């Protein structure tokens, strides 16, 4: 069956709105979500052949409602839920009515649904999975494939998340004002994690999972549309756009990772760069500086340079220093190490790097080891750098990153072949 991408895009846009409409009314997440999925499938089969209805959202809400009623009526074990739905529904609505007669036409619960899926009561993996499934409209199989886990495992994760929502009686509503900032932070963090997993996968044979990054950008656009005055939401969207613009140059013809300094910047997506720079340029002057805005500003400085040698490293260093003050994090410090080395030399970078050694989270992290090796290479200590790259390759979880680090070690080790380095890295992982 051929795919009508126009219909597919419309359905993904409407999916959270339809689910939100049913949840607000009936509050049974798992049953409502199943009904919405059935309605989406019916639309995907029917609309390309018969045409999109005048009121597509209303069509989906009505069909999903009918599926929900049919589902409840068919299961004796859920008789009480059926009674609750029947009592809450005017008798006229239990009769067939036009599928494009949209109830609650003026209300979009997409934002409340995002907050529900990212509720602190759920574990981080559950938040990500449920967000992609319920708000993103991805199938369980698609989410599982993106995270390289069996579909049954992902189905269990999503099921547990729904059960948590059910047993905790979590409402589909915007959090109170006092709690809203923290909860919005949870939503932004989930979207950030989804994007990062798509941009650099944590394991597996592929460096990137583009579908995840694309979905993260789409959901963040939605959030920015719903909260246009929130500076950090705008900052996160700008960061994603400016980072994803480099994706075409990150993988060489041989499928291997290409470091930022070695990328062909002519392959960067200038449309995304222009959009990201425009967005962060309008956001920063508001004066509500947050970590996503600062990361976007750093990405913008990189993207504005037409060559690595013209990069404004002093500005990047200053931004990392501010970011470290606003949101202290060992990974931020590690990034500042690189900027410091580019401004004040590799010895200064190594001195700062040493302050991360006591941190057990970082001491043997492959990125710290790779950064040290890079600084040693800059100092001309090639044997020590090669050993560092090999050590980093052994600890990397992504095959492309292992190959990249092993190849750097091979370039610095006369008489050693790239193949042997890669095999050594693979067998020690």
C-alpha positions in Angstrom: 0.0 0.0 0.0 1.4 3.4 -1.0 1.8 6.0 1.7 0.0 9.3 1.4 2.5 11.5 3.3 0.0 14.4 3.4 -2.5 12.3 5.2 0.2 10.7 7.4 1.5 14.1 8.5 -2.1 15.3 9.2 -2.8 12.2 11.3 0.3 12.7 13.4 -0.6 16.3 14.0 -4.1 15.4 15.0 -3.3 12.3 17.1 -2.6 14.1 20.4 -5.5 16.4 20.0 -7.9 13.5 19.5 -6.4 11.5 22.4 -6.6 14.6 24.6 -10.3 15.1 23.8 -11.1 11.5 24.8 -8.9 11.5 27.9 -10.4 14.7 29.2 -13.9 13.2 28.9 -13.4 9.6 29.9 -10.0 9.5 31.7 -9.1 5.8 30.8 -5.7 6.3 29.1 -5.1 2.8 27.8 -8.6 2.3 26.4 -8.7 5.9 24.9 -5.3 5.4 23.3 -6.3 2.1 21.8 -9.5 3.7 20.4 -7.5 6.6 18.9 -5.0 4.2 17.2 -8.0 2.3 15.6 -9.4 5.6 14.4 -6.1 6.6 12.9 -5.8 3.3 11.1 -9.3 3.7 9.7 -8.4 7.2 8.5 -5.2 6.0 6.9 -7.1 3.4 5.0 -10.1 5.5 4.1 -9.0 9.1 3.5 -6.5 8.5 0.6 -9.3 6.7 -1.3 -12.3 8.8 -0.3 -10.8 12.2 0.4 -10.1 14.0 3.7 -13.3 15.0 5.5 -14.0 18.7 5.9 -13.5 18.4 9.6 -10.7 15.7 10.0 -10.3 16.2 13.8 -14.0 15.8 14.4 -14.1 12.7 12.2 -11.3 11.2 14.3 -12.8 12.1 17.6 -16.2 10.7 16.6 -14.7 7.4 15.2 -12.4 7.0 18.2 -15.4 7.6 20.5 -17.4 4.9 18.7 -14.4 2.5 18.9 -14.1 3.2 22.6 -17.8 2.5 23.3 -17.6 -0.7 21.2 -14.6 -1.8 23.1 -16.1 -1.2 26.5 -19.4 -2.9 25.6 -17.5 -6.0 24.3 -15.8 -6.7 27.6 -17.9 -7.9 30.5 -15.0 -7.4 32.9 -15.1 -3.7 32.2 -18.8 -3.2 32.8 -18.4 -0.5 35.4 -16.3 1.5 33.1 -19.0 1.2 30.4 -21.6 2.4 32.8 -19.4 5.4 33.7 -19.0 6.3 30.1 -22.6 5.8 29.3 -23.7 7.9 32.2 -21.3 10.7 31.2 -22.5 10.7 27.6 -25.8 12.2 26.5 -28.1 9.6 25.0 -28.0 11.4 21.6 -24.3 10.9 21.3 -24.7 7.1 21.7 -26.5 7.2 18.4 -24.7 7.4 15.1 -24.0 11.0 14.0 -21.9 12.5 11.2 -18.2 11.7 11.6 -17.2 15.2 11.0 -19.4 16.7 13.7 -16.6 17.7 16.0 -17.3 17.8 19.8 -15.3 20.4 21.8 -14.1 22.0 18.6 -12.4 24.9 20.3 -10.1 23.0 22.7 -6.7 21.4 22.0 -5.4 19.3 24.9 -2.0 18.6 23.2 0.0 20.5 25.8 -1.8 18.9 28.7 -1.2 15.5 27.1 2.5 16.3 26.9 2.6 17.2 30.6 0.7 14.0 31.4 3.1 11.8 29.5 6.1 13.5 31.1 4.7 13.3 34.7 7.3 12.9 37.4 5.5 9.8 38.6 6.8 8.0 35.5 10.3 6.8 35.0 12.5 8.6 32.4 12.3 5.7 29.9 8.5 5.5 30.4 8.1 9.2 29.8 10.1 9.0 26.5 8.2 5.9 25.3 4.8 7.2 26.2 5.5 10.6 24.7 6.5 9.1 21.4 3.6 6.7 21.4 0.8 9.0 22.6 1.9 12.5 21.4 4.2 11.6 18.6 1.9 9.0 17.1 4.6 6.4 16.5 3.7 2.8 16.7 5.1 0.6 19.5 7.2 -1.1 16.8 8.6 2.2 15.6 9.5 3.3 19.1 11.1 -0.1 19.8 13.1 0.0 16.6 14.4 3.5 17.4 15.7 2.3 20.8 16.9 -1.0 19.5 14.8 -3.1 21.9 12.3 -5.9 21.2 8.8 -4.7 20.5 7.5 -6.8 23.4 9.9 -4.9 25.7 8.7 -1.5 24.6 5.1 -2.7 24.7 5.6 -3.6 28.4 7.3 -0.3 29.1 4.4 1.6 27.6 1.8 -0.6 29.3 3.5 0.1 32.7 3.4 3.8 32.0 -0.3 3.7 31.3 -0.9 1.6 34.4 0.9 4.1 36.5 -1.3 6.9 35.1 -4.4 4.7 35.8 -3.5 3.7 39.4 -2.2 7.2 40.3 -5.3 8.8 38.9 -3.2 11.4 37.2 -5.4 14.1 35.6 -5.2 15.4 32.0 -4.8 19.0 33.0 -2.2 21.7 33.1 -0.3 21.7 36.4 -0.9 24.5 38.9 1.1 27.7 38.4 3.5 26.9 41.3 4.3 23.5 39.7 4.2 24.4 36.1 7.8 25.5 35.7 9.3 22.3 37.1 6.9 20.2 35.0 7.7 22.1 31.9 11.3 21.4 32.6 10.5 17.7 32.6 8.7 18.0 29.2 11.7 19.9 27.7 14.1 17.3 29.1 12.2 14.4 27.6 12.2 16.1 24.2 15.9 16.9 24.6 16.7 13.2 25.4 14.6 12.0 22.4 16.5 14.4 20.1 19.9 13.4 21.4 19.2 9.7 21.0 18.3 10.4 17.4 21.4 12.5 16.8 23.9 10.1 18.3 22.5 6.7 19.3 23.8 5.2 22.5 24.4 1.8 21.0 23.9 -0.2 17.8 25.4 -0.2 14.3 24.1 3.2 13.2 25.4 6.6 14.4 22.0 8.3 14.1 18.3 7.5 14.2 16.9 10.4 12.1 13.2 9.5 12.8 13.7 10.3 16.5 15.4 13.6 15.9 12.8 14.6 13.4 10.0 13.7 15.8 11.7 15.6 18.7 11.9 18.7 16.5 8.2 18.3 15.5 7.1 18.0 19.1 9.2 20.9 20.2 7.7 23.0 17.4 4.3 22.0 18.7 5.3 23.0 22.3 6.7 26.3 21.0 3.5 27.0 19.1 1.5 26.4 22.3 3.9 28.4 24.5 5.3 31.0 22.2 6.6 33.3 25.0 8.6 30.6 26.8 12.3 31.4 26.2 13.6 27.9 27.1 11.2 26.2 24.7 12.4 28.5 21.9 16.0 27.9 23.0 15.5 24.1 22.8 13.9 24.3 19.4 16.8 26.6 18.1 19.3 24.1 19.6 17.7 21.2 17.8 17.6 23.0 14.5 21.2 24.3 14.6 22.5 20.8 15.6 20.4 18.8 13.2 21.6 21.1 10.4 25.0 19.3 10.6 23.6 15.8 10.2 24.3 15.4 6.5 28.1 16.0 7.0 28.4 13.8 10.2 28.7 10.5 8.3 31.3 9.9 5.6 30.8 7.9 2.4 32.2 4.8 4.2 29.5 5.2 6.9 32.0 6.4 9.5 31.6 9.3 11.9 33.2 12.6 10.7 34.3 14.9 13.5 33.0 18.5 13.5 36.4 20.0 12.7 36.6 17.7 9.6 33.1 18.1 8.2 32.3 19.5 4.8 30.3 22.6 5.9 28.9 22.9 2.4 26.7 19.9 3.3 25.2 21.7 6.3 21.5 22.6 6.0 21.6 26.3 5.6 17.8 26.6 5.9 17.8 25.0 9.4 20.8 27.2 10.4 19.0 30.4 9.3 15.8 29.4 11.2 17.8 28.4 14.3 19.9 31.6 14.3 16.8 33.8 13.8 15.0 32.0 16.6 17.8 32.3 19.2 18.6 35.9 18.1 15.0 36.9 19.0 15.0 34.9 22.2 18.3 35.8 24.0 17.5 39.6 24.3 14.5 38.7 26.5 16.9 38.4 29.4 15.5 35.0 30.7 18.7 33.1 30.0 18.5 29.3 30.5 20.7 26.3 29.6 18.9 25.5 26.3 19.3 29.0 25.0 23.0 29.0 25.9 23.6 25.7 24.2 21.7 27.1 21.1 24.0 30.1 21.2 27.1 27.9 21.2 25.7 25.9 18.3 25.0 29.1 16.4 28.6 30.3 16.8 29.8 26.9 15.4 27.3 27.0 12.5 28.1 30.6 11.5 31.8 29.8 11.0 32.5 28.8 7.3 35.6 26.9 8.4 36.9 25.5 11.7 39.7 27.9 11.7 37.4 30.9 11.7 35.4 29.6 14.7 35.0 32.3 17.4 36.4 30.1 20.2 36.7 32.9 22.8 33.0 33.5 22.5 32.3 29.8 22.8 34.5 29.6 25.9 32.6 32.5 27.5 29.3 30.9 26.7 30.4 27.6 28.2 31.5 29.4 31.4 28.1 31.0 31.6 26.4 27.7 31.0 28.5 26.0 33.7 27.4 28.7 36.1 23.7 28.4 35.1 23.5 24.5 34.9 26.6 22.8 36.4 27.2 19.5 34.8 30.3 17.4 34.1 29.5 17.1 30.4 29.3 20.9 30.2 32.7 21.1 31.9 34.1 18.5 29.4 32.9 20.7 26.6 34.5 23.8 28.2 37.8 21.8 28.3 37.8 21.7 24.5 37.0 25.4 24.2 39.6 26.3 26.8 42.2 24.2 24.9 41.3 26.0 21.6 41.8 29.4 23.3 44.6 28.9 25.8 46.2 25.7 24.5 46.0 22.0 25.3 47.9 22.1 28.5 45.3 24.4 30.0 42.6 22.0 28.8 44.3 19.0 30.4 44.5 20.9 33.7 40.8 21.6 33.7 40.1 18.0 32.6 41.9 16.7 35.7 39.2 18.3 37.9 36.7 15.7 36.4 38.7 12.7 37.4 37.2 12.4 41.0 33.7 12.2 39.4 32.9 8.5 39.1 30.4 9.2 36.4 33.1 10.7 34.2 36.5 9.1 35.1 36.2 6.2 32.6 33.6 7.7 30.3 34.7 7.3 26.6 34.2 11.0 25.8 36.5 12.1 28.6 39.1 9.6 27.5 38.7 10.7 23.9 39.0 14.4 24.9 42.2 13.7 26.8 43.6 11.7 23.9 42.8 14.7 21.6 44.6 17.1 23.8 47.6 14.8 24.0 47.6 14.6 20.3 47.6 18.4 20.1 50.7 18.4 22.4 52.4 16.0 20.0 52.3 13.1 22.5 51.2 10.6 19.8 51.9 7.3 21.6 49.9 8.4 24.7 47.2 9.8 22.5 46.9 6.6 20.6 46.6 4.6 23.8 43.9 7.0 25.0 41.9 6.7 21.8 42.0 2.9 22.0 40.9 3.0 25.7 38.0 5.3 24.7 37.1 3.0 21.8 36.8 0.0 24.1 34.4 1.9 26.3 32.2 3.5 23.6 28.8 1.8 23.2 28.1 2.9 19.6 29.8 1.0 16.8 30.4 4.2 14.7 32.0 5.9 17.6 34.2 2.9 18.3 35.4 2.8 14.7 36.1 6.5 14.7 38.2 6.4 17.9 40.0 3.3 16.7 40.8 5.0 13.4 42.3 8.0 15.2 44.5 5.6 17.2 45.6 3.8 14.0 46.6 7.1 12.5 48.9 7.8 15.4 50.4 4.3 15.7 52.9 3.4 13.0 52.8 -0.2 11.9 49.3 -0.8 13.3 46.4 -1.3 11.0 43.0 0.3 11.3 41.4 -3.1 11.0 43.3 -4.5 14.0 42.5 -1.4 16.1 38.8 -1.8 15.3 38.8 -5.5 16.1 40.5 -4.8 19.4 38.0 -2.1 20.3 35.1 -4.4 19.4 36.3 -7.4 21.3 36.9 -5.4 24.4 33.4 -3.7 24.5 
